[in-house]
Amino acid sequence: MTSWQEEDGKHIWHPFTPLQGLDDPLMIERAEGVNLYTEKGQKIIDVISSWWVNIHGHSHPYIAQAIHDQAAELEHVIFAGFTHKPAITLAKRLLEILPDNQSKVFYSDNGSTAVEVGIKMAFQYFHNQGIEKKRIIAIDGAYHGDTFGAMSVGERGAFTEPFNPYLFDVDFIDFPSHGTEETVWHQFETLIATGDIAAFIFEPIVQGASGMRVYSIDLLNRMMRLAQKNGVICIADEVMTGFGRLGTMFAADQLENKPDIFCLSKGITGGAMAMGVTTCTDEIQSAYRSSDLMKTFFHGHSFTANPIACAAANASLDLLLTAECEDDRTRLNQRHNEFLAKIEGHEMVRSPRVMGTIVAFELNTERETSYLNEARHHLYPYFISKGLLIRPLGNVIYLIPPYIISDDDLEFIYSTILNFLDEYQSMTF
Ligand SMILES: Cc1ncc(COP(=O)(O)O)c(C=O)c1O
């Protein structure tokens, strides 16, 4: 243990980290492109984009310059009663790339707050009109963040257990795994028919934290159609799927009906700064446009629309909208599919799938798939020792690298995983 790690242990409490039984956190000194460099000089490829946020590589000079320039000019200003060019520019640009029905941008500072804002916006939309609709539909296995509203609409499991008594009541439909779509459709129809549903919140097409699980676009289209026909607000949590992750700019670009509210974060700044964004239709905002003060949306954060974060997001969009970035996403998708073809028949592999720039599969362990499956505790240090940051979700191994990752790095990652699969049964961890 280095003296820095010792100091860390004395003073810092890390996220999602048991306080006993784990190795000390690695000291990272710098990062460039897809690589993290430790204090001891080890190079680690960031195969999970540092919790899915990084899209153009670390310490990107173009984003770093934008952050520098903005910090020297206007680092922050209260966003109530004041505004600034970086926020206005970003809002206009986001609305240009989002589906046409999106009309207004509300800023916050992370994925959970983006979701929190979305839920509150939807509930108050009805409240402001004197309409009694109190319930919300969510999907089993969902992860929408760690604040109380976001936890309420997420999977009730080990992470939420201490808080379950304080979470509001939500109508969960089953996760529509392959073959169960009609059952889930009936659950959804029955709930909509109660007339008490204000909103339906979902991670479109892929549920991230529950193990990169894909579900039927067809079913989602049907559910959204029925919801919107019945005045139920559809909230797409695109915190993970947004900004090209699934190939298209947003997952919603693959849907027929367009969500009423979008929650965005992670890749929005290219992963360089903390930012959350919630967008909505003009219809939703119209319920707030009133001389009655009580119809105001009383929500905000100290760092709402932080100019440096907005500048980073504008710079990231410049990069994201280039043909080169689109080519990188296509290339990544092709490489993943080639890898998929190699692992498909492997006895240690279950349910391999590629979704845009993500590839995932379940390790064929005896225990069921879940975040707490022990495989994760062996796999993480194993891959770190090979120079790869891969953080399995239980026994689900997934790769979600920055789009700029080279073919050579991908080759190294795939072959390391193939070797691992071949040797897994004989390994003693
Ligand atoms: C779909 C989804 N929504 C919300 C969140 C929460 O975002 P944050 O960790 O920035 O609060 C996450 C984080 O992984 C997520 O995957």
The ligand as an ORCA input file, in Angstrom:
! r2SCAN-3c Opt
* xyz 0 1
  C     -30.116      4.364    -16.880
  C     -29.501      5.129    -15.757
  N     -30.184      6.118    -15.173
  C     -29.671      6.853    -14.167
  C     -28.411      6.591    -13.682
  C     -27.859      7.394    -12.547
  O     -26.869      8.258    -12.993
  P     -25.826      8.879    -11.952
  O     -24.960      7.783    -11.501
  O     -25.103      9.917    -12.752
  O     -26.632      9.488    -10.848
  C     -27.651      5.576    -14.257
  C     -26.303      5.270    -13.763
  O     -25.696      4.275    -14.060
  C     -28.217      4.813    -15.319
  O     -27.544      3.813    -15.908
*
